[in-house]
């Protein structure tokens, strides 16, 4: 790895990390703390490929498709150690959840990921 590659990794490790609790999703019905970080380039590209109007919907105040919100949850939700919380089988279960659950879960992520400045920039790209 190049010297700059090492520096990039170091910068990424210092990125903002956010968390919130989801009632009843933890062990024995306890709250589960969900962690997430800002979008990476790979994650952004995946969202754009799967859901081309995702950013447009978020910026206009519309609700993106619930499938897009499930994809966002699967991309970003991690446990404390940084392991993804949801795999492909879980994604199918999330698609079967009531829309209120998906909306509440994803809104907590969207509020931090798409603060005014970052959303305006994403729309321009």
Buried (B, 14 or more C-beta within 10 A) or exposed (E): EEEEEEEEEEEEEEEEEBEBEBEEBEEEEEEBEBBBBBBEEEBBEBBBEBBEEBBEBBBEEEEBBBBBBBBBBBBBBBEEEEEEBBEEEBBEEBEEEEEEEBBEBBEBBBEBBBEEEEBEEBEEE
